[in-house]
Amino acid sequence: NESSSPRPKAPSLAARIKRQEAPRRMGEEEETETGKKMNNDGANAAPLLTPHKMGRFHLSHRVVLAPLTRQRSYGNVPQPHAILYYQQRATRGGLLIAEATGVSDTAQGYRDTPGIWTKEQVESWKPIVDGVHAKGGIFFCQIWHVGRVSNSTFQPNGQAPVSSTDKPVNSVRVDKFTPPRRLETDEIPLVINDFRVAARNAIEAGFDGVEIHGAHGYLIDQFLKDQVNDRTDKYGGSLENRCRFALEIVEALVDEIGADKVGIRLSPFANYSGAADSNPEALGMYMAHALNKFGVLYCHVVEPRMVKHGGKFETPYSLGPVRDAFKGTLIVAGNYNRDDGNNAISSGYADLIAYGRLFLSNPDLPRRFEIDASLNKYNSDTFYIPDPIIGYTDYPFLSSDV
Ligand SMILES: Cc1cc2nc3c(=O)[nH]c(=O)nc-3n(C[C@H](O)[C@H](O)[C@H](O)COP(=O)(O)O)c2cc1C
């Protein structure tokens, strides 16, 4: 039903993409045909605007809203202004990943980020999820524990944040991060259970699934990476041991809500908050193979070029080997524009592209990519301000579509 679309006057996206073939994996015959079609038909055949079947979800295009922390969930409770924000970015058959959402009262490290461990939080997510569903969107909740990337002021009773280690984040701003407390081995199942309950809560709130935040130097990454994890128990040391915590969370969630509702985000090559690894290729490959055993729906990997927050660097690394190893849907993210998104899809490098800053500033990004329209510029000064409108829901749509 197109009547609920934010673009009532636009030709139906579904009708347009129906005429196109899905791009094939690299090496398959149709690949050059797809390329030719794109050249001949112009924007109509943009690979980003072709459908993709992800488990039981029929995505109508491949432009995914990346998880974006916006710090407008006052007191860790999602707010009504998020209904409009997510609705603006929802399309029929489009995948949206919600901002990082805390799994417990020890999971937080930033002001006004949402949670999903209390009844009030779950109830507050419901109208936001309903809003996305009313537009036909598919909505996953990114569940999160910051670990040591926190400060005692965010922690219950002002206690130290927990981590895989007791080494603090090495920051020039010494006051920013409180030295963490290393989790005892027998406490780890309790944290895994927090993720399990958060996933259950996400489904109760109406989300279509969850994305485990295993990226960017937060708690799971603090276990995965050998430059942080200095444990001597079964959760530290070997690659297998360092991946155990992440995979036990995956297992718990697969058991709780089903593999067809579980995705995970990883950034093996990144080094945020000191979470670097001496062999990121091996880490990525180990996780890809292990995730296959659980049959998880998707793996969402941050590009090696994103070694620093927001930056784009030349790198000899590629996610190609992860692509070849992982059997589910592969989402990639990190400084993609329209052209290299299209290239990544048509070459079979990835199934879906997650867009962060461009989607933040262009609520109708799939539509703009469809017709190759110009893009609004993002304003990083307003990414994290608490204002419920400015820099949040006030980025303009294409004037012809309003
Ligand atoms: C304002 C902002 C908030 C972000 N919040 C999250 C987050 O909550 N979870 C996450 O995994 N990544 C987060 N990221 C990273 C983005 O999801 C994305 O990977 C990154 O911006 C690179 O993609 P881009 O070049 O398309 O923006 C954030 C990025 C920005 C700019």
The ligand as an ORCA input file, in Angstrom:
! r2SCAN-3c Opt
* xyz 0 1
  C      26.425     10.382     14.906
  C      26.939      8.961     14.795
  C      26.505      8.024     15.697
  C      26.919      6.687     15.577
  N      26.419      5.752     16.433
  C      26.695      4.450     16.244
  C      26.058      3.451     17.030
  O      25.208      3.725     17.883
  N      26.386      2.162     16.789
  C      27.309      1.800     15.840
  O      27.571      0.622     15.662
  N      27.900      2.735     15.070
  C      27.596      4.023     15.233
  N      28.143      4.968     14.404
  C      28.922      4.529     13.227
  C      27.986      4.448     12.016
  O      27.030      3.410     12.174
  C      28.764      4.186     10.706
  O      29.400      2.936     10.762
  C      29.794      5.279     10.465
  O      29.198      6.559     10.567
  C      30.434      5.134      9.091
  O      29.464      5.175      8.091
  P      29.208      6.513      7.219
  O      30.525      6.847      6.590
  O      28.178      6.077      6.211
  O      28.745      7.578      8.143
  C      27.807      6.310     14.535
  C      28.267      7.285     13.649
  C      27.848      8.592     13.759
  C      28.312      9.605     12.743
*
